[in-house]
Amino acid sequence: MKLINQGEFDAYWKEFRPLSMDGEADRIAGEIISAVRREGDAAVRRYAARFDRGLPETFEIPFARAEEAWAWLEKEDGALSGALALAAGNIRRFALRQKAQFSDFEYECAPGILAGQKVIPVEKAAVYVPAGRFPLISSALMGLVPALSAGTGEVILASPPLEDGLPDRRILAAASAAAVVCRTADDVLPDDAACGAASGRLRIFALGGAQAIAALALGTESVPRVDLITGPGNKYVAAAKRLLSGEVGIDFVAGPTDVLVIADDSEAADAKLIAADLLAQAEHDADARARLLVPGRALAAKVMEELEKQLASLAASAMVSLDRGGLIIIYDTKEEALRIANTIAPEHLELQVKDSREWIPQLRNFGSLFIGKETAEVFGDYSAGINHTLPTSGGARYSGGLSVRHFLKTPTTLRASGDSEAVRRAAEIIARAEGLRGHEASARMRAAEPREP
C-alpha cells in the first residue's frame, strides 16, 4: 500500500482517475447494443454463445425452477438457506421503513393553489445479478426485495446462464426467498401495498452481459422492454447501462468497489479489524480500492503488519489491488481527516474513532456509513438490511445507494381555483419577460377579468 501524508493528498487526488469509464468497454457495448437493436433475439443468442458459459433453449426460466432451487438449497446447505432467509427479512423490513417516508399529499402552498405529490411504483423493472468469478447471490436479494416491496408491477431477474443453461442455483434460490418474504404479512406497515403474489410478478431470465442490458432496455421478441434496470455488473454491463441511460432508467453506473476507514489512536481502533475490512474490499478484484486514514505511523505500521498476515489466506487479486490502489493517509487533525473523507466520497466509509457522534455530522459524502469497530462493512454487504449496491468512483457526492425509492416515482399534481390570482399574475409576468407569448396568453386567459394583450 502507498503511504502518504495529508500534505501530499491533494496532489495525489488531482492525478487520480476513477475506473468507471472505459473507452474499449464502451465500444464493445455499443456494438452489442446496435446489434440487439437491429436483430433482437438473434443478436442476443449470438453474443450469449460467445460470452456466456451456457446457452438456454429459452431465455425465460419458469419460476418453478427458483422454488426447486430453494428446496435443493435447504437440503444441501441449510446454513446458507437460513442466512438468506434472515437477510431477506431484514432487507424487507428496511425497505418498508424507507417506503414509509414517501406518501401522497396535497398542500395549499398559496391561496387557491393546491400542489401535490403522487407515489407510483415503476411498472416494469429489471434486476441484474452478475455471476462471474464470484456469483453475487446477495445481489439478488438487494435488488428484488426493494423492487417487490415498492409494489413494482413486474420485476425481472436477469442473470447469466451456467453450463446447464440456468442461472446459478443459489441465485435462483435467493429469488425464491425474495418472493416468499414479500408475500408474507410479517412487519408490513399499515400503508404498505401488499406484496401478495410476489412470485407472480417476478420473472426470471437467463441473460448475461451487455447483451442482457440491451435486450431489457430495448425489448426483443422474447425479452420484455423494461422501464428501469438496476444492479451491478462488469465493465461491459456498466458501459451498456451508461450508453442506454435515457432510453431506460438506471440506478447508477457502478465502477470498482472501494472502502475508506477512518481510525484514530484510541482503543476504538483495532488494527486487526481494519486490515480485515480493507482486504474484504481488495479481494473483489484488482481494481478495488482500499484506503485508510490514520493519525500516525505507529497505527499504519500495525495495519500493514496485519495485512501481510491476513493476505496469505486470500486470493491473489487482493494483493494486486493493494499494490495498485491501496492507500494509507497520515492526517494531523480531525478537520483534515474529514476534508479528505468528503473529497474521496467513498462507497463504504468506516469509523473506528472515539466519540464518533462528533464526526458523523461533518461527514457528507458516502454510500454507506459503518460506525464503530464492531460494525463490519460486510454486515451491510449481506445481512443487516441496508443495501450493498452503492455509488462508487465518488458518486456519493450526489447520490445514495439502491433502495426502494429507485422503484418509486413521485410525480406532482396541481389544482388551481379562482383565488389564485397572485400566482396567475406572476406566471404572466415571467412568461412575458422570457418572450414566450403563448405562455403569457395562457396565464392571462385565466384572469377573473381577462384583458386583451
C-alpha positions in Angstrom: 0.0 0.0 0.0 1.1 3.5 -0.7 1.8 5.7 2.4 1.3 9.5 2.1 0.7 12.4 4.5 -2.1 14.8 4.3 0.0 17.4 2.6 0.6 15.0 -0.3 -3.1 14.0 -0.7 -4.3 16.9 -2.8 -1.5 16.3 -5.5 -2.3 12.5 -5.3 -6.0 13.1 -5.8 -5.6 15.5 -8.6 -4.0 12.8 -10.6 -6.5 10.1 -9.6 -8.9 8.9 -12.3 -11.9 6.7 -11.5 -12.0 3.4 -13.3 -15.7 3.5 -14.1 -15.1 4.9 -17.6 -13.5 2.6 -20.1 -13.4 3.5 -23.8 -12.9 0.0 -25.1 -15.8 -1.3 -23.0 -17.9 1.5 -24.4 -17.0 0.5 -27.9 -17.8 -3.2 -27.4 -21.0 -2.5 -25.5 -22.1 0.0 -28.2 -21.6 -2.7 -30.9 -23.7 -5.2 -28.9 -26.5 -2.6 -28.4 -26.6 -1.8 -32.1 -26.8 -5.5 -33.0 -29.6 -6.2 -30.5 -31.5 -3.1 -31.7 -31.3 -4.4 -35.3 -31.7 -8.2 -34.8 -33.3 -8.8 -31.4 -33.1 -12.3 -30.1 -30.8 -13.4 -32.8 -28.1 -11.0 -31.7 -28.7 -11.9 -28.0 -28.2 -15.5 -28.8 -25.0 -14.9 -30.8 -23.4 -12.9 -28.0 -24.6 -15.4 -25.4 -22.9 -18.2 -27.3 -19.7 -16.2 -27.4 -19.6 -14.8 -23.8 -21.8 -16.9 -21.5 -21.0 -20.4 -20.1 -24.2 -21.9 -21.4 -27.0 -21.1 -23.9 -30.6 -21.8 -22.7 -33.3 -23.1 -25.1 -35.4 -20.2 -24.0 -34.2 -17.1 -22.2 -37.1 -17.1 -19.7 -36.9 -19.6 -16.9 -40.1 -20.8 -15.2 -40.4 -19.5 -11.6 -40.8 -23.1 -10.5 -37.0 -23.5 -11.1 -36.4 -20.9 -8.4 -38.7 -22.8 -6.0 -36.9 -26.0 -6.8 -33.5 -24.3 -6.2 -34.7 -23.2 -2.8 -35.8 -26.7 -1.9 -32.4 -28.0 -3.0 -30.5 -25.4 -1.0 -32.5 -26.1 2.1 -31.5 -29.8 1.8 -27.9 -29.3 0.7 -26.9 -26.2 2.7 -29.3 -25.4 5.5 -26.9 -22.8 6.9 -26.9 -20.8 3.7 -30.7 -21.0 3.2 -31.2 -19.8 6.7 -28.8 -17.0 6.3 -30.5 -15.9 3.1 -33.9 -16.0 4.7 -32.7 -13.9 7.6 -31.1 -11.4 5.3 -34.2 -11.2 3.1 -36.3 -10.4 6.2 -34.0 -7.6 7.3 -33.9 -6.1 3.8 -37.6 -6.3 3.6 -38.2 -4.5 6.9 -35.7 -1.8 6.0 -37.3 -1.4 2.5 -40.7 -1.0 4.0 -39.4 1.6 6.5 -37.9 3.5 3.7 -41.1 3.3 1.7 -43.0 4.8 4.6 -41.0 8.0 4.0 -42.9 8.5 0.7 -46.6 9.4 0.7 -49.2 11.1 -1.4 -50.1 14.6 -0.3 -51.8 17.8 -1.4 -50.9 21.1 0.2 -52.1 24.7 -0.3 -48.8 26.4 -0.9 -50.5 29.7 -1.9 -54.1 30.9 -1.9 -56.1 28.9 -4.5 -53.1 26.7 -5.4 -53.1 23.1 -4.2 -49.8 21.4 -5.1 -49.4 17.7 -4.5 -47.4 14.5 -5.0 -48.3 11.0 -6.0 -46.2 8.0 -5.2 -46.4 5.5 -8.1 -44.4 2.3 -8.4 -42.5 1.7 -11.6 -44.4 -0.6 -13.9 -41.5 -2.9 -15.1 -38.1 -3.1 -13.6 -35.1 -5.4 -14.1 -32.6 -6.5 -11.5 -29.3 -7.7 -13.0 -27.3 -10.1 -10.9 -23.7 -11.0 -12.1 -22.3 -14.5 -11.8 -18.6 -14.3 -12.8 -15.8 -15.3 -10.6 -18.0 -14.6 -7.6 -21.7 -15.2 -8.1 -23.4 -12.4 -6.2 -26.1 -14.3 -4.5 -26.8 -11.5 -2.1 -27.3 -9.0 -5.0 -30.5 -10.9 -5.9 -31.9 -10.0 -2.5 -30.6 -6.5 -2.6 -32.4 -5.8 -5.9 -35.5 -8.0 -5.8 -36.7 -7.3 -2.2 -36.8 -3.5 -2.6 -38.4 -3.8 -6.1 -41.2 -6.1 -4.8 -41.6 -4.0 -1.6 -42.1 -0.9 -3.7 -45.0 -2.6 -5.5 -43.4 -2.7 -8.9 -45.8 -4.2 -11.4 -43.4 -6.7 -12.9 -39.9 -7.5 -11.7 -37.4 -9.3 -13.9 -34.3 -11.0 -12.6 -31.6 -11.4 -15.3 -28.5 -13.4 -14.5 -26.0 -15.2 -16.8 -26.6 -18.9 -17.6 -24.2 -21.5 -16.5 -23.4 -24.7 -18.4 -26.9 -26.2 -17.8 -28.5 -23.1 -19.4 -29.8 -21.8 -16.0 -28.5 -19.1 -13.7 -26.6 -20.2 -10.6 -28.9 -22.3 -8.5 -28.1 -20.2 -5.4 -29.1 -17.1 -7.2 -32.4 -18.8 -8.2 -32.9 -19.8 -4.6 -32.3 -16.2 -3.5 -35.0 -15.1 -5.9 -37.4 -17.6 -4.3 -36.5 -16.2 -0.9 -37.2 -12.7 -2.1 -40.6 -13.7 -3.4 -41.5 -15.5 -0.2 -40.6 -12.7 2.2 -42.5 -10.2 0.0 -45.8 -12.2 0.2 -45.9 -12.6 3.9 -47.7 -10.2 6.2 -44.9 -10.0 8.8 -43.8 -6.5 9.6 -45.9 -5.0 6.9 -46.6 -1.3 7.6 -50.2 -0.1 7.7 -49.8 1.9 4.4 -47.9 -0.8 2.6 -49.3 -2.0 -0.7 -49.4 -5.8 -0.2 -46.6 -7.8 -1.9 -49.1 -10.7 -2.3 -48.5 -13.0 -5.2 -44.9 -11.7 -5.5 -43.9 -14.8 -7.4 -46.5 -13.9 -10.0 -44.8 -10.5 -10.5 -41.3 -11.9 -10.6 -40.0 -13.4 -13.9 -36.5 -14.9 -14.4 -34.3 -14.7 -17.5 -31.0 -16.4 -18.2 -29.3 -13.4 -19.7 -25.9 -12.1 -19.1 -23.5 -9.3 -20.0 -24.1 -6.2 -22.1 -26.5 -8.2 -24.3 -28.8 -8.7 -21.3 -28.9 -4.9 -20.6 -29.5 -4.2 -24.3 -32.4 -6.7 -24.5 -34.0 -5.4 -21.4 -33.7 -1.8 -22.4 -34.8 -2.2 -26.0 -37.0 -5.3 -25.9 -36.8 -8.3 -28.2 -39.1 -11.0 -29.4 -38.9 -12.9 -26.1 -37.4 -10.3 -23.7 -39.8 -7.6 -22.5 -38.7 -4.0 -22.5 -38.5 -2.6 -19.0 -38.6 0.9 -17.6 -35.7 0.6 -15.2 -32.5 -1.5 -14.9 -30.7 -1.9 -11.6 -27.8 -3.9 -10.2 -24.1 -4.2 -10.5 -22.0 -5.9 -13.3 -18.7 -5.9 -15.0 -17.3 -3.0 -17.1 -19.3 -4.1 -20.2 -22.6 -4.2 -18.2 -21.7 -0.8 -16.7 -20.9 0.6 -20.2 -24.2 -0.7 -21.6 -26.2 0.9 -18.8 -24.4 4.2 -19.3 -25.0 4.1 -23.1 -28.7 3.2 -22.8 -29.5 5.6 -20.0 -32.3 7.8 -21.2 -33.9 5.0 -23.3 -34.2 3.2 -20.0 -33.9 4.3 -16.4 -30.9 3.1 -14.4 -29.9 3.2 -10.8 -26.4 4.4 -11.5 -23.2 3.3 -13.2 -21.1 1.4 -10.7 -17.3 1.1 -11.0 -14.9 -0.9 -8.9 -15.7 -1.2 -5.2 -14.0 1.0 -2.6 -13.7 1.5 1.1 -12.3 4.2 3.3 -11.6 3.5 7.0 -11.0 6.5 9.4 -9.2 5.5 12.6 -7.8 7.4 15.5 -5.2 6.4 18.1 -7.7 5.4 20.7 -8.9 2.0 21.8 -11.8 2.5 19.3 -9.5 1.5 16.5 -8.3 -2.1 16.0 -5.5 -2.8 13.5 -6.6 -6.4 13.0 -10.2 -5.5 12.2 -9.1 -2.5 10.0 -6.9 -4.9 7.9 -9.7 -7.4 7.6 -12.1 -4.8 6.3 -9.5 -3.4 3.9 -8.9 -6.9 2.5 -12.6 -7.6 2.3 -12.9 -4.9 -0.4 -9.5 -5.6 -2.0 -10.4 -9.2 -2.7 -13.2 -8.2 -5.1 -10.8 -7.6 -8.0 -7.6 -6.0 -8.8 -9.3 -2.6 -9.4 -10.9 -2.4 -6.0 -9.7 0.4 -3.8 -8.9 0.1 -0.1 -7.9 3.3 1.7 -7.2 4.2 5.3 -6.9 7.5 7.3 -4.8 7.2 10.4 -3.3 9.9 12.8 0.2 8.5 12.9 2.7 6.0 11.5 2.5 3.7 14.5 -1.0 2.6 13.7 -0.2 2.5 10.0 2.6 0.1 10.7 0.4 -2.2 12.8 -2.2 -2.3 10.0 0.5 -3.1 7.4 1.7 -6.0 9.6 -1.8 -7.3 9.9 -2.4 -7.0 6.2 0.7 -9.2 5.5 -0.5 -11.8 7.9 -4.1 -12.0 6.6 -3.2 -11.8 2.9 -1.9 -15.4 3.0 -5.3 -16.9 3.0 -6.9 -14.7 0.3 -6.9 -14.7 -3.5 -4.0 -13.1 -5.3 -6.3 -10.3 -6.5 -6.3 -8.8 -3.0 -2.5 -8.3 -3.2 -2.7 -6.8 -6.7 -5.5 -4.5 -5.5 -3.4 -3.2 -2.6 -0.4 -2.8 -4.7 -2.3 -0.9 -7.4 -4.5 1.4 -5.4 -4.2 0.7 -1.7 -3.6 3.9 0.2 -2.8 5.0 3.8 -3.0 8.7 4.6 -1.5 10.1 7.7 -3.6 13.0 9.0 -2.7 15.7 11.6 -6.1 17.0 12.6 -9.7 15.7 12.7 -10.7 18.6 10.4 -8.2 17.5 7.8 -9.4 13.9 8.0 -13.0 15.0 7.5 -12.0 17.1 4.5 -10.1 14.2 2.9 -13.0 11.8 3.5 -15.6 14.2 2.0 -13.2 14.6 -1.0 -12.9 10.9 -1.7 -16.6 10.3 -1.2 -16.2 6.6 -0.6 -18.7 3.9 -1.4 -18.2 2.4 2.1 -17.0 4.6 4.9 -16.0 3.1 8.3 -15.4 5.0 11.5 -13.1 3.4 14.1 -12.8 6.5 16.3 -13.6 7.7 19.8 -16.7 9.8 20.1 -17.9 9.0 16.6 -21.0 11.2 17.2 -18.7 14.2 16.9 -17.5 13.1 13.5 -20.8 12.0 11.9 -22.5 15.4 11.4 -19.5 16.6 9.4 -19.3 13.6 7.1 -21.4 14.4 4.0 -20.2 12.1 1.1 -20.5 8.3 1.5 -22.6 5.5 0.1 -23.0 3.8 3.5 -21.5 4.6 6.9 -20.4 1.9 9.3 -20.0 3.2 12.8 -17.6 1.5 15.4 -15.2 -1.3 15.1 -17.9 -3.9 15.8 -19.7 -2.8 12.7 -18.2 -4.8 9.8 -18.8 -3.4 6.4 -19.7 -7.0 5.3 -22.8 -6.9 7.5 -24.1 -4.3 5.1 -23.0 -6.4 2.1 -25.1 -9.3 3.2 -27.5 -9.5 6.1 -28.1 -6.3 8.1 -30.9 -4.9 5.9 -29.2 -1.9 4.2 -28.4 -2.2 0.5 -24.9 -3.1 -0.8 -25.5 -1.6 -4.3 -23.8 1.8 -3.7 -22.4 4.7 -5.7 -18.7 4.2 -6.5 -15.9 6.4 -8.0 -17.0 9.4 -6.0 -20.7 9.1 -6.9 -21.6 9.5 -3.2 -21.1 13.3 -3.8 -24.5 13.4 -5.4 -26.3 10.0 -5.0 -27.2 7.4 -2.4 -27.4 3.6 -2.9 -30.0 1.4 -4.4 -33.2 1.4 -2.4 -37.0 1.2 -2.6 -37.0 4.8 -3.8 -35.5 3.8 -7.1 -38.6 1.8 -7.9 -41.0 4.6 -6.9 -41.9 7.7 -9.0 -43.0 10.9 -7.3 -44.9 12.9 -10.0 -46.6 16.1 -8.9 -50.1 17.4 -9.2 -51.6 20.9 -9.3 -55.1 22.3 -8.7 -56.0 26.0 -9.0 -59.1 27.9 -8.2 -60.3 31.5 -8.8 -58.4 32.6 -5.7 -55.1 32.0 -7.4 -54.8 35.5 -8.9 -51.3 36.3 -7.5 -49.8 33.0 -8.9 -51.6 33.6 -12.2 -50.3 37.2 -12.5 -46.7 36.1 -11.6 -46.8 33.5 -14.3 -48.0 36.0 -16.8 -45.2 38.5 -15.9 -42.4 35.9 -16.0 -43.7 34.5 -19.4 -43.7 38.0 -20.8 -40.1 38.6 -19.6 -39.0 35.3 -21.3 -40.7 36.4 -24.5 -43.0 33.3 -24.6 -46.2 35.0 -25.8 -48.2 31.8 -25.8 -47.3 31.1 -22.2 -48.3 34.7 -21.3 -51.6 34.4 -23.1 -52.4 31.1 -21.4 -51.9 32.7 -18.0 -53.8 35.9 -18.9 -56.9 34.0 -20.1 -57.3 32.6 -16.5 -57.7 36.1 -15.1 -61.0 36.9 -13.4 -61.5 39.7 -16.0 -59.3 38.7 -19.0 -57.6 41.6 -20.8 -56.6 42.0 -24.4 -52.9 41.5 -25.0 
